[in-house]
Amino acid sequence: MIFFEHHGMEEDEYFRVFPLRFEHFPLHFHRAFELIFVEQGTASVFVDQQEYDVSSGEAVFVFPHQLHAITTSGGAHVTVLLFSPEVIGHFFVNLKGRIPTNNVIPFRRLPDQGEEDAVYAQKAFLYDLCDTLVRQSGFTDVKYSPKTKIIHRMLHFIDVHFHETCTLQAVAEELQYDYAYLSKLFLQMTNMTFTWYVNHYRTAQACYLLKTTQKPVGEIAADCGYTTMRSFHRNFHRMMHTTPGRYRGHR
């Protein structure tokens, strides 16, 4: 899945390209680098409490463990590239512990299909973008506030427990923080309630399974933490504006 922190840990050199199919992709983080390419239309990208208005021909270069979220305009075409730090090892080592002061860069093209399986083509493509970033942005040391660290822990809890009962009460008990404080903090940092966010996460996981497996819809619903098909279909339609069956049929 494209959501959370295990991304970029599956293999030494991970490089995956896919279209963004969500109008709103909620706050998340992972070990992988992420490039968000806006090919058409506009997008609003939130990175570590800084919001960027991104236009066609621009990309957002997200560093490992930076909290980020994406909201696209109607009709926008956005492509996401996830890759592990090892693919650009020299760049990663030189800038470890630092993040850009401006994550937005121009881009000339997207990676082509052949580059997804050609390691040197991947490196050439990525190092060209790294050079663009270094030339136009400064860098600052990573400094995560105590609140940001709590959000990281909450998102990690969701990543581990989304397939079972995943409530804010359970998070409060695990992290040993006050329920009301976590509820207010989560809304402040993500602009979503905890329950709404978990539903977004589960829907994204369901979309991934619908596209990449032949599992029955009922099994996917259960794998994503839903106890009834009614609640699964209701939440899926609310966020994707279609049914699971139609979504699978248009993959």
C-alpha positions, 0 to 999 in steps of 0.5 A: 500500500502507498500509505504508511511508514513501512513503504521503502522498507520492503526491499533494498531498491524500491521504485514504484509509479502509480496514478493518484486516484483520490481527490484527497489523500490524507496525512501520512508518512513513510521511510521512502522518498515520494515525488508527487507530479502534477501533470494537469490541473492543480493540487494542494500539498501539505508537507510538515505543516507547510502548504504548497499550491502546485500547478501543472509541470511542478512536483513536490519532493517529499523526504523520508518521514515527512508528514504530507497530504494531497488534495487535488482539483477536479480533473487534475492528473497526478502521478506519485513515485515512491522510491527507497533511499537506497536508490539515491544513496549518495544524495540520501547520505549527504542530506540525512537529517535534513529536509528542504525549505521548499519541496516544490520543483519543476519537472520536464517528464515522468519516468517512462515504463522502461525505467521502472525495471532499469536501475541505472535509468531510475538513478539517472532520472532521480538524480536529475531531480535531486540536482534541481532540488539542490540548486533551488532550495535550501535545507534545514535540520529536521526538528520534530515537535512533541506534537508531531512525534505523537501524530507519528505514533498515532499514524503508526498505530493505525498502520498496524491495527487498521484490520481490526478494532481501531479506535481512538480509545485504544490509541489513548491506552497504547500511548498513555495519553488523554483521549480528549487531548489526542482527539483534539490534537489529531483534528488540529494536525490532520483536519480530520477526526480520528474515525474519518481518517481510519475510514480513509485508510481502510478505503485506500487499502481496499482500493489497493486490494481491488486493483491487485488481487482477485479476492472477493469483495467481502474478504477485502472488506474483512481484511480492511477492518470492516465488520459489515458489508453495509458499512464497507459499501457506505464508506467506499462510495462516500470516498470513491463515488462508486461501488467496489465492484465498479472500481475494480472493473475500471482498473 
